[in-house]
Amino acid sequence: MSTQQAQAPTQTVLPGIGSRPWFLADFAGSAAIFLYVLSQFKYIVRDPLSSDLGLQGPLEALLIGLSFAFSLVACVMRRVVLPSPGVVLMLIYALFALLSSINSYYISFSAVKGLLLILTVGIAIGTSSAIGARAVIIRFYWSILAVIGLGFLMSLLLPDIFPLFRVDDSLRVRLWIFNNHPGVIADLVAVLLLLSPIIRPRPPIALQAGLFMLIFLTASRVSTVALLGLLTLGSIWDRRQNGMLIGVLIAGLTILLVGSLRARFSHLLERTLLEISTFNGRTFIWEFSLSLIREHPILGFGPDGLRDKFLHQYIWSSNSHNTYLEILLTSGWIGGGAFFFGWLLIVFRVKNLRDRSEVIAITLIHCYLAITGLIGGLLMPIVNTGLFIILILACLKRNESSYGKIEAR
């Protein structure tokens, strides 16, 4: 009797076809995750300030559609765990993003983007239900590394199509993987580093050091500073971590960063004050974004639904460069409220985890997404990788307990 009372309450589980072999569900779930990761990389060159979709849009939609189909297959083979309130609120946000597409300058484009947000929620729920959230995290981690490795290979084989280094408008030489913006690559790699305490077996130190170097090569300043600060905080929080290793990595990266700044000091001297005071001109866009939010407070403009207005006002930007403003612009106050409240509920669920290192790692990931969200980041509706990450983290505790009970039968 005491054992029964001590057991934590489990969420409702809808069984799938129990006679199916486990490895088939595992294959379908793994395929869904890899296809989703593939969809988050840009392979075809197009003008990021243009309203022309090119071939990248259909390719992304196809990959996410296939990923969703495989996640459904995995669920049918195993089971579906009903989502937590935080995940449901994220689904409401995605639905309002789709509904808000009626106000977009390009309704069909924003509607497809809104549908992809909904499918992203479905993929996260489906794969974590079928194979377990921890397994999804591990496959997500190695899938990103595999695609980055493929990107390096393609840069060697086809340097004219996929150059590895390019010079941006601020004269920084930055690392590109396929045709992804260096800032996106830096955020993805930073999340991988923060996820490493959850990965079993633990990634080797040499691999983590290589990931640090990748972030430096992207020359993403906010990402670098945010990651170093959070890793320092994490090492203080969890004294079991190898503080000396972290200290060496931080010192080495700082030396490289200072050397890079010194090489272009004369250029920075002219621009630094303006860049710092305006976040590279983002404050002007934020003021403009606030005025647009007031136009449609209930429903927003859908994903990327204001590209034309931003380009007309600022020829160098097609969005607000701020996750929080972009979510309100995308789904309105109701959808945005659902997102922020849902995220808050998901963050509070972290305390239910038993492993201290996992609590620290997941907390730092949420902090990283929140900090980088001030200038864009992975939670931007036009990216949606961050949404997938926090949904999987939200499923971690819930899915593990349910899976364990099913397997014990």
GIPEDA-V412745 format. One record per backbone hydrogen bond with DSSP energy under -0.5 kcal/mol. CO is the residue of the C=O (numbers start at 1). NH is the residue of the N-H. E is the energy in kcal/mol with one decimal. If there is no record, write none. Layout:
CO|NH|E / CO|NH|E
//
This chain:
1|5|-2.0 / 2|6|-1.6 / 3|7|-0.8 / 4|7|-0.6 / 12|82|-2.0 / 13|15|-0.7 / 14|80|-2.8 / 16|18|-1.2 / 17|20|-1.7 / 21|24|-0.8 / 21|25|-1.1 / 22|26|-2.4 / 23|27|-2.3 / 24|28|-2.5 / 25|29|-2.7 / 26|30|-2.5 / 27|31|-2.7 / 28|32|-2.1 / 29|33|-2.0 / 30|34|-2.5 / 31|35|-2.5 / 32|36|-2.0 / 33|37|-2.5 / 34|38|-2.4 / 35|39|-1.8 / 36|40|-0.8 / 37|40|-1.1 / 38|41|-1.4 / 41|43|-0.5 / 42|179|-2.8 / 47|50|-1.9 / 53|56|-0.5 / 53|57|-0.8 / 55|59|-1.9 / 56|60|-2.6 / 57|61|-2.4 / 58|62|-2.4 / 59|63|-2.3 / 60|64|-2.3 / 61|65|-2.4 / 62|66|-2.5 / 63|67|-2.3 / 64|68|-2.5 / 65|69|-2.1 / 66|70|-2.4 / 67|71|-2.1 / 68|72|-2.0 / 69|73|-2.1 / 70|74|-2.4 / 71|75|-2.0 / 72|76|-2.5 / 73|77|-1.9 / 74|78|-1.5 / 76|17|-3.3 / 78|16|-3.4 / 80|14|-3.4 / 80|82|-0.6 / 84|88|-2.2 / 85|89|-2.3 / 86|90|-1.5 / 87|91|-1.8 / 88|92|-2.0 / 89|93|-2.2 / 90|94|-2.1 / 91|95|-2.3 / 92|96|-2.5 / 93|97|-2.0 / 94|98|-1.9 / 95|99|-2.6 / 96|100|-2.4 / 98|101|-1.3 / 99|102|-1.4 / 100|103|-2.1 / 101|104|-1.6 / 106|110|-2.3 / 107|111|-2.6 / 108|112|-2.1 / 109|113|-2.0 / 110|114|-2.6 / 111|115|-2.4 / 112|116|-2.2 / 113|117|-1.6 / 114|118|-1.8 / 115|119|-2.5 / 116|120|-2.0 / 117|121|-1.8 / 118|122|-2.2 / 119|123|-2.9 / 120|124|-2.2 / 121|125|-2.4 / 122|126|-3.0 / 123|127|-2.7 / 124|128|-1.8 / 125|129|-1.8 / 126|130|-2.2 / 127|131|-2.5 / 127|132|-0.5 / 128|132|-0.8 / 132|136|-1.9 / 133|137|-2.4 / 134|138|-2.1 / 135|139|-2.3 / 136|140|-2.7 / 137|141|-2.5 / 138|142|-2.2 / 139|143|-2.0 / 140|144|-2.1 / 141|145|-1.8 / 142|146|-2.2 / 143|147|-2.4 / 144|148|-2.6 / 145|149|-2.5 / 146|150|-2.2 / 147|151|-2.2 / 148|152|-2.1 / 149|153|-2.1 / 150|154|-2.6 / 151|155|-1.8 / 152|156|-1.5 / 153|157|-2.2 / 154|158|-3.2 / 158|161|-0.7 / 158|162|-2.9 / 164|176|-2.8 / 166|168|-0.5 / 166|174|-3.1 / 168|171|-1.8 / 172|168|-2.2 / 172|174|-0.7 / 174|166|-2.1 / 176|178|-0.5 / 177|180|-2.3 / 181|184|-0.8 / 181|185|-1.7 / 182|186|-2.7 / 183|187|-2.0 / 184|188|-2.4 / 185|189|-2.6 / 186|190|-2.3 / 187|191|-2.1 / 188|192|-1.9 / 189|193|-2.2 / 190|194|-2.1 / 191|195|-1.9 / 192|196|-0.9 / 193|196|-0.5 / 195|198|-2.4 / 195|199|-1.0 / 204|208|-1.8 / 205|209|-2.5 / 206|210|-2.0 / 207|211|-2.0 / 208|212|-1.9 / 209|213|-1.9 / 210|214|-1.8 / 211|215|-1.9 / 212|216|-1.9 / 213|217|-2.3 / 214|218|-1.2 / 215|219|-0.5 / 215|220|-0.9 / 216|219|-1.4 / 217|175|-1.7 / 219|221|-0.9 / 220|224|-2.2 / 221|225|-2.7 / 222|226|-2.7 / 223|227|-2.4 / 224|228|-2.6 / 225|229|-2.5 / 226|230|-2.3 / 227|231|-2.7 / 228|232|-2.1 / 229|233|-2.3 / 230|234|-2.9 / 231|235|-2.4 / 232|236|-1.7 / 233|237|-2.3 / 234|238|-2.8 / 237|239|-0.8 / 238|241|-1.6 / 241|243|-1.6 / 242|246|-2.0 / 243|247|-2.7 / 244|248|-2.5 / 245|249|-2.5 / 246|250|-2.8 / 247|251|-2.7 / 248|252|-2.8 / 249|253|-2.6 / 250|254|-2.3 / 251|255|-2.3 / 252|256|-2.1 / 253|257|-2.4 / 254|258|-2.8 / 255|259|-2.4 / 256|260|-2.1 / 257|261|-2.3 / 258|262|-2.5 / 259|263|-1.7 / 260|264|-0.9 / 262|265|-1.4 / 264|268|-2.2 / 265|269|-2.8 / 266|270|-0.8 / 267|271|-0.9 / 268|272|-3.6 / 271|275|-2.7 / 272|276|-3.0 / 273|277|-2.3 / 274|278|-1.6 / 275|279|-1.0 / 275|280|-1.8 / 278|282|-0.9 / 278|283|-2.0 / 279|282|-1.2 / 281|284|-0.6 / 281|285|-0.9 / 282|286|-2.4 / 283|287|-1.9 / 284|288|-1.7 / 285|289|-2.6 / 286|290|-2.3 / 287|291|-1.4 / 288|292|-1.4 / 289|293|-2.2 / 290|294|-1.2 / 292|295|-1.2 / 292|296|-0.8 / 293|296|-0.6 / 297|333|-3.1 / 298|334|-0.8 / 302|305|-2.0 / 304|307|-1.0 / 305|105|-1.6 / 306|310|-2.5 / 307|311|-2.5 / 308|312|-1.8 / 309|313|-1.9 / 310|314|-3.8 / 314|317|-1.8 / 322|326|-2.7 / 323|327|-2.3 / 324|328|-1.5 / 325|329|-2.6 / 326|330|-2.1 / 327|331|-2.6 / 328|332|-1.9 / 329|301|-3.4 / 330|302|-1.9 / 331|335|-1.2 / 332|336|-2.6 / 333|337|-2.3 / 334|338|-2.3 / 335|339|-2.0 / 336|340|-2.6 / 337|341|-2.5 / 338|342|-2.3 / 339|343|-2.7 / 340|344|-2.0 / 341|345|-2.2 / 342|346|-2.2 / 343|347|-2.5 / 344|348|-2.1 / 345|349|-1.1 / 347|350|-1.5 / 348|351|-1.0 / 349|352|-1.8 / 350|353|-1.9 / 354|356|-0.5 / 355|359|-2.1 / 356|360|-2.4 / 357|361|-2.5 / 358|362|-2.7 / 359|363|-2.1 / 360|364|-2.4 / 361|365|-1.9 / 362|366|-2.2 / 363|367|-2.3 / 364|368|-2.7 / 365|369|-2.5 / 366|370|-2.1 / 367|371|-2.6 / 368|372|-2.7 / 369|373|-1.2 / 371|374|-1.6 / 372|375|-1.5 / 373|323|-3.1 / 377|380|-1.1 / 378|386|-2.5 / 378|387|-0.6 / 380|383|-2.6 / 380|384|-2.3 / 384|388|-1.6 / 385|389|-2.1 / 386|390|-2.4 / 387|391|-1.8 / 388|392|-2.1 / 389|393|-2.3 / 390|394|-1.7 / 391|395|-1.2 / 392|396|-0.6 / 393|396|-0.7 / 395|399|-2.8 / 396|400|-1.6 / 397|401|-1.9 / 398|402|-1.7 / 399|403|-2.6 / 400|404|-2.5 / 401|405|-1.6 / 402|406|-2.0 / 403|407|-2.6 / 404|408|-1.1 / 405|409|-0.5 / 406|409|-1.3
//
